[in-house]
Amino acid sequence: MKNFVVKTLANAGALGVAIWLLEDITLTGDSTGKKIWTLILVALLFGVVNFLVKPIVKLLTLPLFILTLGLITLVVNALMLLLTSWLAEQFDLSFHVEGFWTAVLGGLIISVVSWALNVVLPDGD
């Protein structure tokens, strides 16, 4: 359970950094508390998307992973971020990613920051 909480907090922090750096990734809310709550919910949603959908997409695009030497990962991460944005809209969360190239850059930022936070934060082992 502790590992799940740490990964969710790392995702929330990484999403927060991407929102802060890129103006086309938006998180709106009336107050800071509402924004933080929305960010945590979006991080949970992002974690579920990465847990359930990403492995299937990676399996289906395995030949492209081999052909591009793994660079297709940027596209897959962007698609997962766009899917999270769409799902957040369906759940009436105020999180939005505008455009594919913003999602590519956002996915790259989220991957790097999430990796760094997972290295720094303690895990449940």
N, C-alpha and C positions, 0 to 999 in steps of 0.2 A: 504494500500500500504506500509506503514511504517513497519508493521508486516512482510510482505513478504520480504522486504529488510533485516530486522534484522535476520530472519530465514535463508536467503541465506548467509549472512555474517557469521552466526554461523556455518552453514554447511561448508563454505569455510575454516573457522578457524579450525574446527574439522578435515576436510580432510587434511589440512596443517600439523596438529600435527601427524596424522597417517602416512603421507608421511615422515615426519621428523624422526619418531620413527622406522618405519619398512622399511628395505631396499628393500623388495620385492613389495612395493607399490611405483611406480615411476611416476614422473611428470617431463618431459624434456622440454626444450625450449632454444632458443638462448640467451635470455636476461631475466632479472628479471621481466620486465614489461610483456613479453610474458607469463612467468610462472604464474604471478598473474592473467592475463586475462584468461588463460586456467583453472586455479584453480576456478575462479568465474563461468566460463561456466560449469565446471564439477559439481560444487556445485548446479547450477541450474538444471542440468540434474539429479543429485542425488535427489534433492527435487521433481522433477516430477516423478521419479521412485517410491519414497516413497509415493507420493500422489496418484498415479494411480494404481500401481501394488501391493504394499505391503498390502493394505486392502483385495484385492482379494485372495492373497496367505494366509493371516492370516485366512480368512473365510474358505478356502479349507482345511487348516491344523488345524482347531479348535479341532478335537479330539486329535491331537498330543499335542496341547497346554495344554489340560486338563490332558492328560496322563503324560506329562513330567513336569507338574507344571510350565509351561512357559519357560523352558530352551530351547525349540525349537526356541525361539526368537533369540538366537545367530545364529542359522542356517539360519533363514529367513533374518536377517540383513546381513549375509555373502553373501547370494544369491542376495540381492539387490545391494550390493557393486560390486559383480561380473557382474551383469547385467549392472550397470553403467559403469564399465570398458569396457564391450563389446560395449555398445552404444557409449562411447567416441571414441573407435576405429573406429566405423562406421562413426562418424562425423569428423574423422581425428584430434581428440584432443590427445595430447601426455600424456595420463594418462593410467596406466596399473596396474592391481593387478595380481600378479603371485601366483596362487594356492589357494585352498579352505581354508587351515588352516591359511594362511596369511589373507584371507578375514574374517575369524572368529575373529581373533585378531584385525584386522583393524576395523571391525564392532563394536567390544566392545569399542575400543578406541574412535571411532567417536561418539558412543552413549553417553559415559561419558562426553567427551569434549563438545559436542553439548548441552547436558543438562546443564552443568555448564555455558556455554556461554549464553544460553537462560535465565538462572537465573540472570546473571549479566547485560546483555544488556537490555535496555528498550524496551517494546513492544508498539504496536500502540494503546492500549486501553486507 
